[in-house]
Amino acid sequence: MVINMNVTFEDVKNNRDIKAYISKADESLLALGYTEHSFAHVHKVSELAGRILQLLGYDDHQVELAKIAGYLHDIGNIVNRVDHAQSGAVMAFRLLDRMNMSPEDIATVVTAIGNHDESTAFPVNPVAAALIIADKTDVRRSRVRNRSQAYFDIHDRVNYSVTASKVHITAEEIRLTLTIDTANSTLMEYFEIFLGRMMLCKKAAEALNVAFSLIINGQQMM
């Protein structure tokens, strides 16, 4: 049961304005040729960010804030892909303030959103750390929207090559296990795109006092 919260994840998820911003932000990314960043992505990130903190023993309040941050983290793409974490944080501040969320909770959510993109990210608090890991581990075939493999870029190839993805969480470790079809993308291409993100996940896991490991096709890479 969530304690001492006047705005919950359900309130945020059901907010009509927030739904519109998520949808329109993804439309912008679709026009730019990016992989899916719509409701499937934000729901997955929200659920995993909350589950990470829950399984690591954080209280329901922190879990709920992680879910809210996960749901809102990409709305800044409606402004521009560049610096979308910072513009998204400003948008989230205004939205949550209008919903009368407490200043303390707004601060935690906004800080997490503003620190989730790899160019400027840092796990400044547990919610930010959980958000980073949840966002950067969402690699899957269903995120690819280009219907013609002849026009795949490296991001399309890497995501399309992932036929199975699972995040396993224990009190000692967060482990990302991937199955990659190397007929679609090489492991070198995966690391070209994701090495920085995986190192960021490692840093975020350390902030949560656990290890981070990466298993690809049965082999430990990190």
C-alpha positions as CSV (number, residue, x, y, z in Angstrom):
1,M,0.0,0.0,0.0
2,V,1.3,3.4,-1.0
3,I,1.8,5.8,2.0
4,N,1.7,9.5,2.2
5,M,1.1,10.2,-1.5
6,N,-1.5,12.6,-2.8
7,V,-0.7,11.7,-6.5
8,T,-0.2,8.1,-7.4
9,F,1.0,6.2,-10.5
10,E,-2.6,5.4,-11.4
11,D,-3.4,9.1,-11.3
12,V,-0.5,9.9,-13.6
13,K,-1.3,6.9,-16.0
14,N,-4.9,8.0,-16.3
15,N,-4.2,11.7,-16.9
16,R,-5.5,12.7,-20.3
17,D,-2.9,15.5,-20.9
18,I,0.0,13.1,-20.1
19,K,-1.4,10.5,-22.5
20,A,-1.5,13.1,-25.2
21,Y,2.1,14.2,-24.6
22,I,3.4,10.7,-24.7
23,S,1.5,9.9,-27.9
24,K,2.6,13.1,-29.6
25,A,6.2,12.7,-28.4
26,D,6.4,9.3,-30.0
27,E,4.9,10.7,-33.2
28,S,7.8,13.1,-33.4
29,L,10.3,10.2,-33.0
30,L,8.5,8.2,-35.6
31,A,8.9,11.0,-38.1
32,L,12.6,11.1,-37.2
33,G,13.0,7.4,-37.8
34,Y,13.5,6.3,-34.2
35,T,12.4,3.1,-32.6
36,E,9.2,2.9,-30.6
37,H,9.0,5.2,-27.6
38,S,5.3,5.1,-27.0
39,F,3.1,3.4,-24.4
40,A,4.7,0.0,-24.8
41,H,8.0,1.5,-23.9
42,V,6.9,3.7,-21.0
43,H,4.8,1.0,-19.5
44,K,7.7,-1.5,-19.6
45,V,10.1,1.1,-18.2
46,S,7.7,2.1,-15.5
47,E,7.0,-1.5,-14.4
48,L,10.6,-2.5,-14.3
49,A,11.8,0.6,-12.5
50,G,9.2,0.0,-9.8
51,R,10.1,-3.7,-9.6
52,I,13.8,-3.0,-9.3
53,L,13.2,-0.9,-6.2
54,Q,10.6,-3.2,-4.8
55,L,12.8,-6.3,-5.0
56,L,15.7,-4.4,-3.6
57,G,13.7,-3.6,-0.5
58,Y,12.8,0.0,-1.0
59,D,9.5,1.2,0.4
60,D,6.2,1.6,-1.5
61,H,6.6,5.3,-1.7
62,Q,9.9,5.1,-3.6
63,V,8.5,2.3,-5.8
64,E,5.6,4.5,-6.8
65,L,7.8,7.4,-7.6
66,A,10.0,5.1,-9.8
67,K,6.9,4.0,-11.7
68,I,5.8,7.6,-12.2
69,A,9.3,8.7,-13.4
70,G,9.3,5.7,-15.8
71,Y,6.0,6.6,-17.3
72,L,6.9,10.3,-17.8
73,H,10.6,10.0,-18.7
74,D,10.3,10.5,-22.5
75,I,7.7,13.2,-22.8
76,G,10.4,15.8,-23.5
77,N,10.7,14.2,-27.0
78,I,7.7,16.3,-27.9
79,V,10.0,19.4,-27.7
80,N,13.1,17.8,-29.4
81,R,15.1,14.7,-29.2
82,V,18.1,16.8,-28.2
83,D,18.1,17.4,-24.4
84,H,14.8,15.6,-24.1
85,A,15.6,14.6,-20.5
86,Q,15.8,18.1,-19.4
87,S,12.8,19.4,-21.3
88,G,10.9,16.4,-20.1
89,A,11.8,17.2,-16.5
90,V,10.5,20.7,-16.9
91,M,7.2,19.4,-18.4
92,A,6.9,16.8,-15.7
93,F,7.3,19.5,-13.0
94,R,4.4,21.6,-14.5
95,L,2.2,18.5,-14.9
96,L,2.7,17.1,-11.4
97,D,2.5,20.5,-9.8
98,R,-0.9,21.0,-11.4
99,M,-1.9,17.7,-10.0
100,N,-0.9,18.9,-6.5
101,M,1.9,16.4,-6.0
102,S,4.1,17.3,-3.0
103,P,7.2,19.3,-3.7
104,E,9.4,16.6,-2.3
105,D,7.9,13.9,-4.6
106,I,8.0,16.3,-7.6
107,A,11.7,16.9,-6.9
108,T,12.5,13.2,-6.9
109,V,10.6,12.5,-10.1
110,V,12.0,15.5,-12.0
111,T,15.6,14.7,-10.9
112,A,15.2,11.2,-12.2
113,I,13.8,12.2,-15.5
114,G,16.5,14.9,-16.0
115,N,19.2,12.4,-15.3
116,H,18.1,9.4,-17.4
117,D,19.6,10.2,-20.9
118,E,23.1,8.8,-21.4
119,S,24.6,12.0,-22.6
120,T,24.0,13.7,-19.2
121,A,22.8,10.8,-17.0
122,F,23.8,10.1,-13.4
123,P,22.1,7.9,-10.8
124,V,21.7,10.8,-8.3
125,N,19.1,8.9,-6.3
126,P,17.5,5.4,-6.2
127,V,14.6,6.4,-8.4
128,A,17.0,7.8,-11.0
129,A,19.1,4.7,-10.8
130,A,16.1,2.4,-11.3
131,L,14.9,4.5,-14.2
132,I,18.3,4.4,-16.0
133,I,18.4,0.6,-15.8
134,A,14.8,0.1,-16.8
135,D,15.2,2.4,-19.8
136,K,18.5,1.2,-21.1
137,T,17.7,-2.5,-20.9
138,D,14.5,-2.1,-23.1
139,V,16.0,-3.6,-26.2
140,R,13.6,-5.8,-28.3
141,R,12.5,-6.6,-31.8
142,S,9.0,-5.1,-31.3
143,R,10.5,-1.6,-30.9
144,V,11.5,-1.6,-34.6
145,R,8.9,0.2,-36.8
146,N,10.7,0.2,-40.1
147,R,8.9,-2.5,-42.1
148,S,11.6,-2.9,-44.7
149,Q,14.9,-4.5,-43.5
150,A,16.6,-3.1,-46.6
151,Y,16.3,0.3,-44.9
152,F,17.3,-0.7,-41.4
153,D,19.8,1.5,-39.7
154,I,22.1,0.2,-37.0
155,H,19.5,0.9,-34.3
156,D,16.9,-1.1,-36.2
157,R,19.3,-4.0,-36.9
158,V,20.4,-4.2,-33.2
159,N,16.9,-4.1,-31.8
160,Y,15.5,-6.4,-34.5
161,S,18.2,-9.0,-33.8
162,V,17.1,-9.4,-30.1
163,T,14.8,-12.4,-30.1
164,A,14.6,-12.7,-26.3
165,S,15.3,-10.2,-23.4
166,K,15.0,-10.7,-19.7
167,V,16.0,-8.7,-16.6
168,H,16.6,-10.8,-13.5
169,I,16.8,-9.0,-10.1
170,T,18.2,-10.4,-6.9
171,A,19.5,-8.7,-3.7
172,E,23.0,-9.0,-5.1
173,E,22.7,-8.5,-8.9
174,I,20.7,-7.1,-11.8
175,R,21.3,-9.2,-14.8
176,L,20.2,-8.5,-18.4
177,T,20.1,-11.7,-20.5
178,L,19.7,-11.3,-24.3
179,T,19.4,-13.7,-27.2
180,I,20.7,-12.1,-30.3
181,D,20.3,-13.4,-33.9
182,T,23.6,-12.6,-35.3
183,A,22.3,-13.1,-38.9
184,N,20.6,-9.7,-38.3
185,S,23.2,-7.9,-36.3
186,T,26.7,-8.6,-35.0
187,L,27.7,-8.4,-31.4
188,M,30.1,-5.6,-32.4
189,E,27.1,-3.5,-33.6
190,Y,25.3,-4.2,-30.3
191,F,28.2,-2.8,-28.4
192,E,28.7,0.1,-30.7
193,I,25.2,1.3,-29.7
194,F,24.8,-0.1,-26.2
195,L,28.3,-0.2,-24.5
196,G,27.8,3.3,-23.1
197,R,24.3,2.4,-21.9
198,M,25.5,-0.8,-20.3
199,M,28.2,1.0,-18.5
200,L,25.6,3.5,-17.3
201,C,23.5,0.6,-16.0
202,K,26.5,-0.7,-14.2
203,K,27.0,2.7,-12.5
204,A,23.3,2.8,-11.6
205,A,23.4,-0.7,-10.2
206,E,26.4,0.2,-8.0
207,A,24.4,3.2,-6.7
208,L,21.8,0.7,-5.6
209,N,24.5,-1.5,-4.0
210,V,24.2,-4.4,-6.4
211,A,26.2,-5.7,-9.4
212,F,25.2,-5.5,-13.0
213,S,25.9,-8.2,-15.5
214,L,25.1,-8.7,-19.2
215,I,24.7,-12.2,-20.7
216,I,24.4,-12.5,-24.5
217,N,23.8,-15.8,-26.2
218,G,24.9,-17.6,-23.0
219,Q,28.2,-15.7,-22.6
220,Q,28.8,-13.2,-19.9
221,M,29.9,-9.9,-21.5
222,M,30.0,-7.7,-18.3
